[in-house]
Amino acid sequence: MNLISTRAVTIAGFVAVVIAMIVLEILGRRPGSRIPTVGEWLGYLMRPRIGRALILLGWWWLGWHYFAR
Amino acid sequence: MARQDTAPSRDHAGRWARYAVWRRRGGSRWRPVRTILICTGLAAYAWVVATTRPLTGGSLIGVLIPGMVLGAIAYGRPPERIPAPERLDIRGISYWLICLALLFEWEASAWRDNSLWWHPSLTNLINPLIGPQVTKTTAILVWMLAGWGLVKR
């Protein structure tokens, strides 16, 4: 029983963070919002060439991690 | 990079105005037939990659090809890019940083505990979800489209 609740807490933690990110994205899309959207802060990080390379590498790593291994 | 590489200054009310300027300059014209053909091709490719077994050469090549293609486009012939903000509001970005820190901390603690059943990592939770062919195909398609979205940033 304890193990089940520990697992539930772990999953709830992930779900809470993902929901928080979705809420931030929605808030960021409101006119005049000071919160950047995902696209905006990723675009900001990708302004320098090295940032662009690292973000694209991270994207590729996600694909490799979930689909190739 | 190639054409539109300088971003207008970030004013919080002018986000849509910047996007409208970018559209007027010719960034991303809607070509329905070409878009449908590309999406159909990508869906077919995703379906084929989803049929490969993990830890095989086929699955590795399946993710290497999109990576190489998008890498070549990003550095060889970059598309019209959506202007990025010159600066971010420190308070606004701090909310994102808190969320990302929590996500990584939660994941790291699961990883440290060897991702046991009672403390699963995100990978342990996602892998069963993308087990079926349809969901895996969808996930690969979303991954490739996200890559294209990044190249345009």
Backbone of each chain as ProteinMPNN parsed JSONL, in Angstrom:
{"seq_chain_A": "MNLISTRAVTIAGFVAVVIAMIVLEILGRRPGSRIPTVGEWLGYLMRPRIGRALILLGWWWLGWHYFAR", "coords_chain_A": {"N_chain_A": [[0.838, -1.211, 0.0], [1.928, 1.224, 0.837], [3.94, 1.41, -1.062], [2.449, 1.756, -3.368], [1.276, 4.254, -2.902], [3.57, 5.823, -2.846], [4.44, 5.598, -5.479], [2.271, 6.798, -6.699], [2.522, 9.393, -5.734], [4.916, 10.158, -6.941], [4.185, 10.085, -9.676], [2.163, 11.975, -9.6], [3.659, 14.236, -9.027], [5.141, 14.6, -11.428], [2.98, 15.032, -13.173], [1.926, 17.358, -12.102], [3.969, 19.237, -12.585], [4.03, 19.235, -15.387], [1.446, 20.156, -15.951], [1.672, 22.694, -14.826], [3.487, 23.833, -16.611], [1.971, 23.861, -18.955], [0.005, 25.652, -18.187], [1.605, 27.947, -17.851], [2.372, 28.351, -20.505], [-0.097, 28.967, -21.665], [-0.722, 31.29, -20.23], [1.398, 32.853, -21.099], [0.69, 33.372, -23.707], [-1.246, 35.26, -23.616], [-2.292, 38.574, -24.508], [0.08, 41.12, -23.913], [1.385, 39.795, -21.914], [3.989, 39.158, -19.541], [5.239, 36.822, -19.304], [7.248, 34.639, -21.084], [6.55, 32.641, -24.031], [7.047, 29.125, -24.768], [8.203, 28.946, -27.295], [9.28, 31.485, -27.541], [11.254, 31.707, -25.477], [12.863, 29.601, -26.172], [13.625, 30.449, -28.705], [15.057, 32.692, -27.955], [17.198, 31.497, -26.577], [18.303, 30.263, -28.752], [19.477, 32.196, -30.242], [22.358, 32.754, -30.25], [24.853, 30.912, -32.09], [25.88, 28.613, -30.853], [23.969, 28.076, -28.935], [21.841, 27.429, -30.552], [22.818, 25.082, -31.721], [23.048, 23.425, -29.463], [20.404, 23.253, -28.524], [19.152, 22.007, -30.69], [20.561, 19.642, -30.649], [19.712, 18.616, -28.207], [17.023, 18.205, -28.828], [17.317, 16.174, -30.745], [18.457, 14.203, -29.151], [16.329, 13.569, -27.459], [14.605, 12.27, -29.262], [16.193, 10.069, -29.938], [16.445, 8.865, -27.435], [13.819, 8.115, -26.733], [12.797, 6.736, -28.97], [14.703, 5.116, -30.149], [16.004, 3.582, -28.351]], "CA_chain_A": [[0.0, 0.0, 0.0], [2.839, 2.358, 0.889], [4.636, 1.491, -2.338], [1.517, 2.313, -4.346], [1.124, 5.693, -2.699], [4.819, 6.48, -3.242], [4.402, 5.684, -6.937], [1.256, 7.803, -7.053], [3.09, 10.724, -5.442], [5.899, 10.443, -7.996], [3.458, 10.398, -10.916], [1.466, 13.252, -9.375], [4.674, 15.292, -9.146], [5.377, 14.843, -12.857], [1.759, 15.601, -13.771], [1.797, 18.748, -11.625], [4.939, 20.09, -13.295], [3.598, 19.36, -16.789], [0.276, 21.055, -15.96], [2.184, 24.058, -14.57], [4.095, 24.32, -17.862], [0.879, 24.163, -19.894], [-0.604, 26.908, -17.698], [2.538, 29.037, -18.181], [2.294, 28.594, -21.948], [-1.376, 29.659, -21.919], [-0.576, 32.653, -19.691], [2.347, 33.568, -21.947], [0.073, 33.731, -24.988], [-2.194, 36.371, -23.446], [-1.705, 39.85, -24.932], [0.705, 41.92, -22.87], [1.954, 38.975, -20.847], [5.437, 39.248, -19.343], [5.766, 35.453, -19.314], [7.514, 34.231, -22.469], [6.082, 31.317, -24.427], [8.161, 28.186, -24.998], [8.857, 29.338, -28.538], [10.052, 32.72, -27.346], [12.504, 31.516, -24.723], [13.755, 28.744, -26.961], [14.177, 31.329, -29.731], [16.07, 33.535, -27.301], [18.383, 30.655, -26.346], [18.873, 29.855, -30.032], [20.059, 33.339, -30.973], [23.754, 32.439, -30.596], [25.011, 29.683, -32.871], [26.106, 27.479, -29.954], [22.673, 27.774, -28.332], [21.057, 26.749, -31.588], [23.347, 23.724, -31.862], [22.748, 22.637, -28.264], [18.961, 22.975, -28.463], [18.85, 20.99, -31.712], [21.135, 18.385, -30.159], [18.783, 18.144, -27.176], [15.849, 17.676, -29.531], [17.668, 14.885, -31.355], [18.67, 13.242, -28.066], [15.0, 13.115, -27.015], [14.145, 11.281, -30.237], [17.001, 8.849, -29.793], [16.165, 8.27, -26.12], [12.484, 7.509, -26.652], [12.399, 5.93, -30.126], [15.75, 4.231, -30.664], [16.591, 2.737, -27.301]], "C_chain_A": [[0.869, 1.255, 0.0], [3.551, 2.562, -0.431], [3.736, 2.134, -3.387], [1.387, 3.812, -4.149], [2.399, 6.446, -3.062], [4.859, 6.649, -4.758], [3.414, 6.766, -7.373], [1.781, 9.216, -6.818], [4.089, 11.122, -6.528], [5.2, 10.864, -9.289], [2.755, 11.746, -10.776], [2.437, 14.426, -9.493], [4.953, 15.635, -10.603], [4.172, 15.536, -13.499], [1.619, 17.071, -13.374], [2.736, 19.683, -12.372], [4.497, 20.3, -14.749], [2.383, 20.298, -16.888], [0.726, 22.496, -15.74], [2.782, 24.65, -15.84], [3.016, 24.676, -18.896], [0.212, 25.479, -19.495], [0.288, 28.105, -18.045], [2.467, 29.385, -19.662], [1.006, 29.365, -22.289], [-1.286, 31.105, -21.43], [0.342, 33.488, -20.573], [1.749, 34.032, -23.261], [-0.953, 34.849, -24.857], [-1.536, 37.667, -23.896], [-1.124, 40.613, -23.743], [1.347, 41.122, -21.76], [3.462, 39.156, -20.757], [6.071, 37.859, -19.351], [6.032, 35.058, -20.768], [6.898, 32.867, -22.77], [7.307, 30.416, -24.622], [8.943, 28.598, -26.238], [9.737, 30.558, -28.363], [11.343, 32.45, -26.573], [13.44, 30.543, -25.416], [14.412, 29.565, -28.072], [15.27, 32.216, -29.171], [17.36, 32.74, -27.07], [19.085, 30.306, -27.646], [19.435, 31.029, -30.829], [21.555, 33.123, -31.251], [23.849, 31.071, -31.268], [25.146, 28.448, -31.962], [24.792, 27.078, -29.277], [21.79, 27.009, -29.294], [21.497, 25.285, -31.719], [22.951, 22.86, -30.66], [21.262, 22.291, -28.168], [18.587, 21.903, -29.484], [19.399, 19.626, -31.304], [20.228, 17.776, -29.084], [17.52, 17.552, -27.777], [16.155, 16.306, -30.119], [17.842, 13.812, -30.277], [17.326, 12.696, -27.56], [14.466, 12.026, -27.95], [14.891, 9.968, -30.103], [16.623, 8.106, -28.51], [14.837, 7.522, -26.13], [12.169, 6.554, -27.806], [13.461, 4.933, -30.595], [16.363, 3.351, -29.588], [15.534, 2.329, -26.266]], "O_chain_A": [[0.602, 2.215, -0.722], [3.753, 3.689, -0.883], [4.187, 2.948, -4.193], [1.387, 4.567, -5.122], [2.332, 7.581, -3.534], [5.257, 7.697, -5.265], [3.684, 7.543, -8.289], [1.517, 10.124, -7.606], [4.11, 12.267, -6.979], [5.567, 11.859, -9.914], [2.748, 12.554, -11.704], [2.075, 15.487, -10.001], [4.997, 16.808, -10.976], [4.32, 16.492, -14.26], [1.247, 17.917, -14.188], [2.349, 20.789, -12.75], [4.58, 21.41, -15.275], [2.304, 21.128, -17.794], [0.223, 23.413, -16.39], [2.603, 25.836, -16.117], [3.138, 25.666, -19.618], [-0.104, 26.312, -20.344], [-0.204, 29.147, -18.479], [2.497, 30.557, -20.036], [1.024, 30.294, -23.097], [-1.715, 32.03, -22.119], [0.104, 34.678, -20.778], [2.244, 34.982, -23.868], [-1.473, 35.337, -25.86], [-0.336, 37.847, -23.688], [-1.764, 40.734, -22.698], [1.807, 41.691, -20.77], [4.136, 39.293, -21.777], [7.295, 37.732, -19.398], [5.128, 35.136, -21.6], [6.743, 32.037, -21.873], [8.445, 30.884, -24.639], [10.174, 28.601, -26.242], [10.808, 30.657, -28.962], [12.41, 32.915, -26.973], [14.659, 30.636, -25.275], [15.6, 29.405, -28.352], [16.283, 32.463, -29.826], [18.461, 33.228, -27.326], [20.295, 30.079, -27.669], [19.83, 30.856, -31.982], [21.984, 33.294, -32.392], [23.021, 30.191, -31.033], [24.602, 27.384, -32.257], [24.529, 25.893, -29.07], [21.088, 26.072, -28.914], [20.671, 24.377, -31.815], [22.566, 21.702, -30.822], [20.9, 21.18, -27.78], [17.803, 21.001, -29.188], [18.79, 18.591, -31.574], [20.009, 16.565, -29.062], [17.008, 16.536, -27.307], [15.348, 15.383, -30.006], [17.432, 12.665, -30.456], [17.204, 11.506, -27.269], [13.949, 11.003, -27.503], [14.296, 8.892, -30.148], [16.498, 6.882, -28.501], [14.741, 6.418, -25.593], [11.353, 5.648, -27.639], [13.156, 4.011, -31.351], [17.16, 2.464, -29.893], [15.847, 1.617, -25.311]]}, "seq_chain_B": "MARQDTAPSRDHAGRWARYAVWRRRGGSRWRPVRTILICTGLAAYAWVVATTRPLTGGSLIGVLIPGMVLGAIAYGRPPERIPAPERLDIRGISYWLICLALLFEWEASAWRDNSLWWHPSLTNLINPLIGPQVTKTTAILVWMLAGWGLVKR", "coords_chain_B": {"N_chain_B": [[21.304, 34.447, -39.373], [20.807, 33.398, -42.525], [18.673, 35.045, -43.98], [16.501, 36.603, -42.407], [17.619, 37.507, -39.537], [17.872, 39.209, -37.477], [16.358, 40.322, -34.556], [13.482, 42.226, -33.735], [13.184, 44.689, -31.08], [12.023, 43.566, -27.875], [8.869, 44.224, -26.992], [6.311, 43.992, -24.732], [3.641, 44.233, -25.419], [3.713, 44.12, -28.1], [3.953, 41.653, -29.344], [2.336, 40.242, -31.231], [2.342, 42.096, -33.207], [4.994, 42.041, -34.076], [5.027, 39.483, -35.13], [3.224, 39.832, -37.199], [4.63, 41.624, -38.824], [6.735, 40.0, -39.571], [5.318, 38.125, -41.064], [4.436, 39.755, -43.155], [6.818, 40.294, -44.394], [7.172, 38.086, -45.77], [7.607, 35.678, -44.52], [6.984, 32.285, -44.197], [4.728, 31.287, -46.192], [1.488, 30.032, -46.842], [1.123, 26.98, -48.28], [-1.01, 24.841, -49.329], [-1.186, 22.295, -50.74], [1.457, 21.399, -50.912], [2.049, 21.293, -48.197], [0.271, 19.312, -47.283], [1.235, 17.102, -48.702], [3.828, 16.876, -47.652], [3.264, 16.423, -44.931], [1.897, 13.981, -45.138], [3.934, 12.352, -46.113], [5.733, 12.521, -43.955], [4.192, 11.338, -41.954], [3.995, 8.743, -42.947], [6.667, 8.026, -42.873], [7.113, 8.194, -40.114], [5.481, 6.118, -39.287], [6.811, 3.91, -40.349], [9.253, 4.059, -38.944], [8.277, 3.646, -36.41], [7.717, 0.973, -36.48], [10.106, -0.275, -36.193], [12.337, -2.152, -34.103], [13.417, -1.291, -30.782], [16.848, -0.428, -29.978], [18.09, -1.342, -32.27], [19.757, -1.282, -35.479], [18.052, -0.23, -37.38], [16.184, 1.354, -35.953], [17.904, 3.268, -34.96], [18.871, 4.478, -37.303], [16.476, 5.458, -38.138], [16.014, 7.65, -36.436], [18.284, 9.064, -36.878], [18.208, 10.03, -39.511], [16.108, 12.119, -39.666], [17.389, 13.892, -37.9], [19.801, 14.504, -39.239], [18.822, 15.616, -41.597], [17.36, 17.867, -40.679], [19.429, 19.18, -39.364], [21.093, 19.769, -41.515], [19.416, 21.489, -42.937], [19.11, 23.525, -41.052], [21.674, 24.601, -40.842], [22.7, 24.693, -43.411], [20.782, 25.643, -45.317], [18.916, 27.652, -44.06], [15.489, 28.229, -43.126], [13.136, 31.0, -43.404], [13.282, 32.744, -40.441], [11.438, 32.934, -37.362], [11.323, 35.931, -35.657], [13.284, 36.24, -32.721], [12.884, 37.279, -29.287], [14.813, 40.063, -28.031], [15.46, 40.311, -25.399], [14.498, 38.755, -22.285], [11.87, 38.913, -19.915], [12.816, 38.963, -16.61], [11.348, 38.104, -14.43], [9.24, 36.804, -15.632], [10.539, 34.696, -16.994], [11.556, 33.351, -14.851], [9.529, 31.801, -13.761], [9.352, 29.717, -15.566], [11.898, 28.652, -15.242], [11.756, 27.68, -12.639], [9.857, 25.626, -12.938], [11.232, 23.951, -14.766], [13.475, 23.301, -13.227], [12.255, 21.889, -11.141], [11.219, 19.729, -12.591], [13.579, 18.491, -13.547], [14.793, 17.903, -11.12], [12.981, 16.125, -10.002], [13.091, 14.075, -11.861], [15.802, 13.413, -11.676], [15.949, 12.472, -9.059], [14.436, 10.161, -9.239], [15.992, 8.735, -11.045], [18.319, 8.451, -9.561], [17.433, 6.672, -7.661], [17.431, 4.377, -9.099], [15.239, 4.118, -10.758], [13.026, 2.603, -9.743], [9.984, 0.614, -9.351], [8.307, 1.87, -7.562], [9.202, 4.422, -7.632], [9.177, 5.808, -10.281], [10.926, 6.904, -13.249], [10.581, 9.608, -15.645], [10.912, 8.533, -18.161], [10.292, 5.82, -17.712], [7.599, 6.105, -17.313], [6.667, 7.175, -19.679], [7.415, 5.408, -21.727], [5.646, 3.036, -21.746], [3.372, 4.333, -22.655], [3.968, 5.083, -25.264], [4.116, 2.678, -26.437], [2.14, 1.243, -28.099], [1.607, 0.968, -31.657], [0.25, 3.118, -32.97], [0.329, 5.316, -31.171], [3.062, 5.605, -30.889], [3.81, 6.233, -33.484], [2.49, 8.699, -33.714], [3.866, 10.116, -31.725], [6.462, 10.179, -32.802], [5.988, 11.644, -35.082], [5.183, 14.096, -33.954], [7.554, 14.721, -32.69], [9.265, 15.12, -34.904], [7.995, 17.302, -36.136], [8.272, 19.146, -34.1], [11.017, 19.476, -34.198], [11.246, 20.746, -36.684], [9.906, 23.069, -36.04], [11.758, 24.121, -34.24], [13.918, 24.614, -35.929], [12.951, 26.739, -37.351], [13.074, 28.722, -35.513]], "CA_chain_B": [[21.893, 33.537, -40.325], [20.719, 33.769, -43.93], [17.915, 36.23, -44.347], [15.967, 37.376, -41.278], [18.296, 36.995, -38.363], [17.861, 40.186, -36.402], [15.033, 40.392, -33.936], [13.073, 43.523, -33.227], [13.226, 44.727, -29.624], [10.854, 42.923, -27.291], [7.932, 44.98, -26.169], [5.39, 42.921, -24.358], [2.356, 44.358, -26.096], [3.893, 44.082, -29.552], [4.308, 40.315, -29.804], [1.61, 39.905, -32.449], [2.776, 43.049, -34.231], [6.255, 41.515, -34.626], [4.675, 38.325, -35.943], [2.588, 40.348, -38.414], [5.704, 42.169, -39.661], [7.452, 38.847, -40.114], [4.473, 37.552, -42.115], [4.423, 40.672, -44.296], [8.101, 40.195, -45.089], [7.152, 36.884, -46.599], [7.97, 34.469, -43.787], [5.996, 31.222, -44.145], [3.5, 31.382, -46.976], [0.715, 28.799, -46.725], [0.985, 26.243, -49.539], [-1.743, 23.676, -48.802], [-0.885, 21.01, -51.382], [2.792, 20.999, -50.488], [1.985, 20.962, -46.771], [-0.402, 18.012, -47.133], [2.155, 16.072, -49.2], [4.926, 16.718, -46.688], [2.726, 15.794, -43.711], [1.622, 12.576, -45.442], [5.238, 11.687, -46.167], [6.278, 12.427, -42.594], [3.391, 10.35, -41.216], [4.4, 7.422, -43.444], [8.015, 7.776, -42.337], [6.967, 7.936, -38.674], [4.887, 4.782, -39.158], [7.876, 2.935, -40.623], [10.21, 4.097, -37.822], [7.6, 3.073, -35.233], [7.706, -0.495, -36.584], [11.437, -0.83, -35.888], [12.522, -2.524, -32.696], [14.447, -0.471, -30.122], [18.217, -0.934, -29.882], [18.524, -1.952, -33.521], [20.278, -0.313, -36.442], [16.925, 0.419, -38.061], [15.619, 2.431, -35.125], [18.911, 4.334, -34.877], [18.849, 5.202, -38.577], [15.19, 6.152, -38.179], [16.105, 8.971, -35.777], [19.445, 9.791, -37.422], [17.854, 10.719, -40.768], [15.515, 13.441, -39.397], [18.39, 14.753, -37.272], [20.744, 14.988, -40.253], [18.103, 16.485, -42.543], [17.081, 19.164, -40.049], [20.72, 19.824, -39.118], [21.547, 20.326, -42.797], [18.566, 22.644, -43.261], [19.375, 24.598, -40.085], [22.971, 25.245, -41.062], [22.994, 24.859, -44.832], [19.793, 26.474, -46.005], [17.903, 27.916, -43.03], [14.267, 28.886, -43.598], [12.831, 32.303, -42.79], [13.127, 32.464, -39.012], [10.554, 33.79, -36.573], [12.22, 36.748, -34.835], [13.311, 35.946, -31.281], [13.003, 38.505, -28.485], [16.195, 40.421, -27.693], [15.643, 40.045, -23.97], [13.339, 38.14, -21.638], [11.533, 39.464, -18.603], [13.45, 38.06, -15.642], [10.313, 37.501, -13.59], [8.485, 35.866, -16.481], [11.316, 33.478, -17.295], [11.841, 32.623, -13.61], [8.489, 30.772, -13.574], [9.768, 28.57, -16.384], [13.089, 28.042, -14.638], [11.317, 26.909, -11.467], [9.23, 24.396, -13.445], [12.264, 23.081, -15.343], [14.3, 22.797, -12.123], [11.476, 20.852, -10.454], [11.14, 18.554, -13.467], [14.874, 17.809, -13.55], [15.041, 17.366, -9.776], [12.092, 14.964, -9.838], [13.638, 13.035, -12.726], [17.105, 12.997, -11.134], [15.758, 11.664, -7.843], [13.992, 8.831, -9.689], [17.15, 8.1, -11.674], [19.241, 8.089, -8.475], [16.874, 5.488, -7.006], [17.423, 3.313, -10.113], [13.929, 4.067, -11.427], [12.261, 1.456, -9.273], [8.556, 0.708, -9.657], [7.649, 2.816, -6.649], [9.714, 5.781, -7.902], [9.521, 5.713, -11.713], [11.406, 8.098, -13.956], [9.677, 10.035, -16.716], [11.071, 7.562, -19.248], [9.515, 4.633, -17.347], [6.175, 6.406, -17.432], [6.309, 7.489, -21.072], [7.632, 4.262, -22.615], [4.428, 2.242, -21.985], [2.379, 5.124, -23.395], [4.293, 5.091, -26.692], [4.275, 1.292, -26.865], [1.322, 0.906, -29.274], [2.094, 1.514, -32.936], [-0.363, 4.414, -33.321], [0.833, 6.396, -30.316], [4.484, 5.796, -31.186], [3.849, 6.972, -34.752], [2.114, 10.086, -33.408], [4.957, 10.743, -30.967], [7.585, 10.436, -33.725], [5.55, 12.755, -35.952], [5.249, 15.322, -33.142], [8.986, 14.998, -32.494], [9.823, 15.688, -36.14], [7.424, 18.642, -36.325], [8.917, 20.017, -33.103], [12.338, 19.777, -34.749], [11.061, 21.759, -37.724], [9.575, 24.303, -35.324], [13.008, 24.655, -33.678], [14.744, 25.135, -37.026], [12.405, 28.038, -37.75], [13.278, 29.702, -34.439]], "C_chain_B": [[21.651, 34.033, -41.743], [19.962, 35.069, -44.159], [17.517, 37.058, -43.136], [16.597, 36.853, -40.011], [18.288, 37.993, -37.211], [16.462, 40.336, -35.86], [14.709, 41.814, -33.541], [13.099, 43.513, -31.704], [11.924, 44.192, -29.051], [10.045, 43.948, -26.515], [6.762, 44.041, -25.951], [4.051, 43.011, -25.059], [2.493, 44.107, -27.59], [4.235, 42.714, -30.106], [3.647, 39.981, -31.136], [1.979, 40.856, -33.575], [4.07, 42.559, -34.881], [5.969, 40.344, -35.549], [4.066, 38.782, -37.266], [3.632, 40.923, -39.369], [6.459, 41.04, -40.344], [6.66, 38.204, -41.252], [4.49, 38.429, -43.36], [5.716, 40.582, -45.098], [8.214, 38.892, -45.877], [7.513, 35.616, -45.865], [6.852, 33.448, -43.851], [4.706, 31.514, -44.907], [2.819, 30.024, -46.939], [0.556, 28.16, -48.095], [0.337, 24.914, -49.185], [-1.338, 22.345, -49.417], [0.473, 20.496, -50.921], [2.792, 20.562, -49.022], [1.364, 19.583, -46.557], [0.528, 16.885, -47.586], [3.28, 15.812, -48.198], [4.433, 16.005, -45.431], [2.429, 14.317, -43.938], [2.922, 11.779, -45.478], [5.834, 11.487, -44.785], [5.525, 11.379, -41.773], [3.782, 8.941, -41.642], [5.775, 7.055, -42.882], [7.933, 7.427, -40.844], [6.412, 6.536, -38.434], [5.958, 3.707, -39.341], [8.863, 2.888, -39.455], [9.589, 3.448, -36.583], [7.564, 1.549, -35.279], [9.054, -1.109, -36.223], [11.54, -1.14, -34.404], [13.601, -1.647, -32.07], [15.789, -1.193, -30.078], [18.631, -1.734, -31.118], [19.049, -0.848, -34.435], [19.161, 0.463, -37.117], [16.354, 1.58, -37.259], [16.598, 3.591, -34.997], [18.91, 5.169, -36.164], [17.561, 6.022, -38.692], [15.208, 7.508, -37.494], [17.307, 9.773, -36.292], [19.058, 10.613, -38.655], [17.175, 12.066, -40.502], [16.521, 14.408, -38.777], [19.338, 15.339, -38.301], [20.064, 15.956, -41.217], [17.873, 17.863, -41.916], [18.371, 19.913, -39.72], [21.237, 20.483, -40.389], [20.725, 21.558, -43.17], [18.926, 23.823, -42.35], [20.668, 25.337, -40.394], [23.294, 25.489, -42.529], [22.063, 25.832, -45.528], [18.652, 26.793, -45.044], [16.674, 28.606, -43.608], [14.133, 30.27, -42.958], [12.532, 32.061, -41.314], [12.171, 33.441, -38.351], [11.441, 34.613, -35.635], [12.121, 36.404, -33.345], [13.388, 37.258, -30.509], [14.461, 38.783, -28.134], [16.481, 40.183, -26.22], [14.353, 39.445, -23.418], [13.119, 38.816, -20.294], [12.004, 38.476, -17.532], [12.406, 37.365, -14.763], [9.522, 36.466, -14.383], [9.241, 34.578, -16.711], [11.582, 32.68, -16.025], [10.779, 31.552, -13.338], [8.854, 29.501, -14.35], [10.957, 27.862, -15.749], [12.725, 27.198, -13.422], [10.719, 25.573, -11.918], [10.283, 23.425, -13.981], [13.143, 22.489, -14.246], [13.563, 21.686, -11.375], [11.421, 19.568, -11.277], [12.449, 17.773, -13.437], [15.181, 17.204, -12.178], [14.24, 16.09, -9.558], [12.633, 13.778, -10.637], [14.958, 12.501, -12.146], [16.938, 12.134, -9.889], [15.272, 10.264, -8.203], [15.169, 8.061, -10.273], [18.139, 7.625, -10.612], [18.764, 6.828, -7.759], [16.735, 4.316, -7.978], [16.05, 3.091, -10.749], [13.129, 2.835, -11.024], [10.766, 1.696, -9.491], [7.87, 1.766, -8.803], [8.141, 4.246, -6.847], [10.145, 5.853, -9.374], [10.065, 7.028, -12.262], [10.395, 8.438, -15.052], [9.723, 9.046, -17.88], [10.246, 6.306, -18.962], [8.021, 4.859, -17.522], [5.76, 6.601, -18.897], [6.423, 6.261, -21.969], [6.385, 3.391, -22.816], [3.381, 3.01, -22.805], [2.665, 5.107, -24.89], [4.577, 3.674, -27.191], [3.449, 0.94, -28.096], [1.796, 1.644, -30.525], [1.552, 2.914, -33.225], [0.213, 5.548, -32.478], [2.319, 6.662, -30.575], [4.639, 6.581, -32.494], [3.532, 8.446, -34.512], [3.243, 10.812, -32.696], [6.134, 11.084, -31.879], [7.244, 11.611, -34.638], [5.65, 14.087, -35.2], [6.708, 15.721, -32.924], [9.598, 15.653, -33.736], [9.286, 17.105, -36.384], [8.013, 19.63, -35.322], [10.313, 20.412, -33.577], [12.256, 20.848, -35.82], [10.735, 23.116, -37.089], [10.827, 24.949, -34.735], [13.882, 25.266, -34.769], [14.257, 26.512, -37.457], [12.588, 29.11, -36.677], [14.667, 30.305, -34.511]], "O_chain_B": [[22.256, 35.031, -42.133], [20.566, 36.086, -44.499], [18.12, 38.096, -42.864], [16.144, 35.847, -39.465], [18.659, 37.649, -36.089], [15.498, 40.463, -36.615], [15.582, 42.536, -33.059], [13.044, 42.446, -31.094], [10.859, 44.34, -29.65], [10.499, 44.471, -25.497], [6.29, 43.383, -26.879], [3.39, 41.995, -25.276], [1.492, 43.903, -28.276], [4.754, 42.61, -31.217], [4.304, 39.499, -32.059], [1.939, 40.488, -34.749], [4.226, 42.65, -36.099], [6.578, 40.213, -36.611], [4.344, 38.209, -38.319], [3.535, 40.736, -40.582], [6.78, 41.11, -41.531], [7.226, 37.793, -42.265], [4.55, 37.925, -44.482], [5.72, 40.766, -46.315], [9.21, 38.635, -46.553], [7.709, 34.576, -46.493], [5.735, 33.848, -43.522], [3.713, 31.94, -44.319], [3.481, 28.988, -46.997], [-0.078, 28.737, -48.978], [1.02, 23.968, -48.792], [-1.162, 21.363, -48.696], [0.627, 19.323, -50.583], [3.45, 19.589, -48.653], [1.858, 18.785, -45.761], [0.604, 15.841, -46.94], [3.633, 14.663, -47.933], [5.094, 15.098, -44.925], [2.668, 13.489, -43.058], [3.002, 10.674, -44.942], [6.371, 10.423, -44.476], [6.124, 10.631, -41.001], [3.89, 8.044, -40.805], [6.009, 5.919, -42.47], [8.588, 6.498, -40.372], [6.819, 5.851, -37.495], [6.01, 2.728, -38.597], [9.265, 1.808, -39.024], [10.278, 2.787, -35.806], [7.401, 0.899, -34.246], [9.147, -2.311, -35.976], [10.92, -0.485, -33.566], [14.581, -1.296, -32.727], [15.848, -2.421, -30.135], [19.417, -2.677, -31.027], [18.825, 0.34, -34.205], [19.295, 1.655, -37.395], [16.076, 2.649, -37.801], [16.192, 4.751, -34.932], [18.944, 6.399, -36.121], [17.548, 7.117, -39.255], [14.501, 8.424, -37.914], [17.348, 10.996, -36.164], [19.516, 11.742, -38.828], [17.613, 13.076, -41.053], [16.514, 15.6, -39.085], [19.652, 16.528, -38.254], [20.637, 16.973, -41.606], [18.152, 18.891, -42.533], [18.409, 21.141, -39.789], [21.752, 21.601, -40.36], [21.268, 22.55, -43.659], [19.034, 24.963, -42.803], [20.75, 26.554, -40.228], [24.071, 26.386, -42.856], [22.505, 26.732, -46.241], [17.548, 26.268, -45.192], [16.795, 29.468, -44.478], [14.917, 30.65, -42.088], [11.646, 31.279, -40.971], [12.096, 34.612, -38.721], [12.234, 34.04, -34.888], [11.029, 36.292, -32.788], [13.905, 38.248, -31.027], [15.251, 37.855, -27.96], [17.614, 39.888, -25.841], [13.274, 39.6, -23.991], [14.065, 39.235, -19.627], [11.635, 37.302, -17.551], [12.558, 36.198, -14.401], [9.181, 35.397, -13.875], [8.668, 33.491, -16.637], [11.808, 31.472, -16.092], [11.084, 30.512, -12.753], [8.691, 28.381, -13.866], [11.019, 26.633, -15.718], [13.306, 26.136, -13.197], [11.032, 24.523, -11.357], [10.238, 22.229, -13.692], [13.517, 21.318, -14.314], [14.158, 20.67, -11.015], [11.558, 18.466, -10.744], [12.444, 16.548, -13.318], [15.761, 16.122, -12.088], [14.74, 15.108, -9.009], [12.637, 12.64, -10.167], [15.196, 11.294, -12.13], [17.689, 11.181, -9.682], [15.648, 9.289, -7.553], [15.32, 6.866, -10.019], [18.724, 6.549, -10.731], [19.571, 6.017, -7.307], [15.999, 3.367, -7.704], [15.747, 1.995, -11.221], [12.616, 2.113, -11.879], [10.334, 2.814, -9.775], [6.968, 2.467, -9.263], [7.565, 5.181, -6.292], [11.336, 5.948, -9.672], [9.71, 8.111, -11.799], [9.484, 7.664, -15.343], [8.702, 8.758, -18.504], [9.58, 5.783, -19.856], [7.272, 3.934, -17.837], [4.652, 6.241, -19.295], [5.612, 6.088, -22.879], [6.083, 3.034, -23.955], [2.606, 2.413, -23.551], [1.739, 5.115, -25.701], [5.2, 3.49, -28.237], [3.993, 0.389, -29.054], [2.304, 2.763, -30.467], [2.292, 3.792, -33.67], [0.546, 6.611, -33.001], [2.777, 7.801, -30.492], [5.482, 7.472, -32.602], [4.211, 9.331, -35.034], [3.55, 11.963, -33.004], [6.736, 12.149, -31.748], [8.09, 12.457, -34.93], [6.14, 15.078, -35.741], [7.053, 16.902, -32.969], [10.355, 16.618, -33.63], [10.033, 17.996, -36.788], [8.229, 20.799, -35.641], [10.742, 21.549, -33.381], [13.09, 21.753, -35.867], [11.214, 24.16, -37.531], [10.952, 26.173, -34.727], [14.509, 26.306, -34.564], [15.05, 27.354, -37.877], [12.287, 30.28, -36.914], [15.017, 31.15, -33.686]]}, "name": "protein", "num_of_chains": 2, "seq": "MNLISTRAVTIAGFVAVVIAMIVLEILGRRPGSRIPTVGEWLGYLMRPRIGRALILLGWWWLGWHYFARMARQDTAPSRDHAGRWARYAVWRRRGGSRWRPVRTILICTGLAAYAWVVATTRPLTGGSLIGVLIPGMVLGAIAYGRPPERIPAPERLDIRGISYWLICLALLFEWEASAWRDNSLWWHPSLTNLINPLIGPQVTKTTAILVWMLAGWGLVKR"}
